[in-house]
Amino acid sequence: GNSSLRFSEDARVALVNAQYEAMGQQLAEVRSDRYVSPHGEAHKLQLVSGTHSENPISLISEQDAIRYEKAARKHQISFRLTVLGGCMNNGVCDRDSVDSIGECAGGSNKAPCSHVIFDRERAGANKIRLDGIKVQLNSAQPDSPRYRALEQERRGLENYFAHINRI
């Protein structure tokens, strides 16, 4: 949301540098068991291995965070925090994983997005989110657009829980 703000050049450079540094550190964490791909461990490792880069990353270390940061600056890899965990789409996405996670998590009766990474540490917040959606479903008009959107969210969150609970 910073693109509409007017910063001095020094402030803009500091902000961009901080964003890429944070992304590099977050990417280093994605390799841990904390994050789960609904498409399997091999797919997750492919997403974070830097397969688009000449030097695949294979260890979790401060050096990897720096390498991830450099790869992100070159737009070779990306990571954006979401309600589910993270999105590793390095391009434009039509989904809105901020307001709605249904499509990302497979709630639209399709497979989960190939760029989604589920974070097990977000289970508590997502349980509260799921409970709230169930309450809203009880008061929504059946077969209305709102009801269908809530159903998609419910199915998406249930997919999230099914995947993070697999060991």
N, C-alpha and C positions, 0 to 999 in steps of 0.2 A: 504494500500500500504506500510505499514511499515515493513512487514515481510521480505523483502529483504534487509533492512537496518541493519547495524551492530551497535547496541547500547551497552553501558556499561550496566551491570545488573541493576544498580540503575536507569538509564534512561529508560530501558525497563519496569521495574516495575512501574515507574511513568507514562509512556505512557499508559500501560494497565489499571492502576487504573483510569486515566483520561477518557479513553474510556468507561469503565463501569459506571463511575459516570455520564458522559454525556448521556449514554443510559438510565440510571435510570431516569434522569430528563426528557428526551424525552418521555419515557414510561408514566410518570405521566401526561404529556400533552395530550396523545392520548385519554384519557377518555373524554376530553372536546368536545364541539360541533365543534371545529375546524377540527377534523378528522371524516371522514365518511367511513363506510364500504359499498361497493356495495352490500353486502349480508345482510345489515340491522344492526340496533343498537344492537340487542341481540347478533349477531355474533361478532361485535366489542368488546362488553363487555366480551364475552367469551374469545376472544383472549388476552385481557389485564387483565383478572381477575386472572391470575395465576392458571388456572384450573389444571395445572400439579403440583401445589404446595399445601402443606397442609394448608396454610393460605391465602385464597383468599384476594385480595386487593380491598377495596370498597370505599375508600376516596382519594381525591387528596390532598396530603400534602407532606411536606419534608420527613416525616417518610415513606410515600409510595415510594418516589423516592429512599430512602435508601433500602427499601424492594425490589423494582424492581432491583436495582443495585445488591443486593445479589442473587436474582433469576437469573439474567443474568449471573453472575459469575458461577452459578451452571448449566448453560445452560438449565434452565427451561423455559425461555422466551427470546425473542430477538426483537430488533428493529434496522432497518437500514434505514437511510434517502434515499429517492429516489426523482425523478422528480415529481412523483405523490403525494408524502407524505411520506409513509413509507412501509417497508416490515417487516412483523412479522414472516417470516419463520424462524424456529429455526434449520433448516437443510440445506442440499445442495439443490440448486435451479438451474434448467436448463435455466431459463429465464435470460435475461440480462437487468435489469431495469435501467442500466446506459445509454447505447446507444439506447435502444429500450424499449418502455413501452407498445407496442401493445398487447403482450400476457398477460401482467400483468393486463391491463385494459379491457380486453375482445375484443380487436380489431381483434382477429383471428376468429371471429364469434363463440366464446365460451364464457362462463360466465367469468367474471373477476376472477383472482386468489383469492383463499380463504384467502390468507395471506396479500393482499394489503389493505392499509388504505389510503384514499384520504384526502389530506390536503387542506382545503378551502383557506388558505392563499397563496397557490401556484397558484391560479387561474390566476393572472396577468401574471406570467411567462409562464404558460401553454397556455394562449391565444396567446401570442407572438409565442410560439412554434407551435401551431396549424396554425396560419397565415403563418408562414414560410414553414410548410409542404405543405399547399395548393399551395403556390407559386412554390415549387419544383415539385409538382404533375403536374402542367401545362407544365413543361419543360421535364418531364420524358417520356421515350418511353412507351406507353401503353402496358400492359401485360409483361413488363420486370420484372426481379427480384426486381429492384430498385422501380419501380412503385408499385408492390405488397407490398413491405415493407412500403412504404410511406402511402399506403391505410390502412394498418394495424395500423400504428401510428395514422392516422387521425381518424379512427373508435375508437381506444382506448381513444384518447383525447376527442372525442365527448361523449363517455361513462362516462369519468371522469366528464365532465361538467354536464351531465344529473344527475349523482349521487350527486354531491356537491350542485346542485341547488334545489334538493328535500328538503323540510322542514318538 
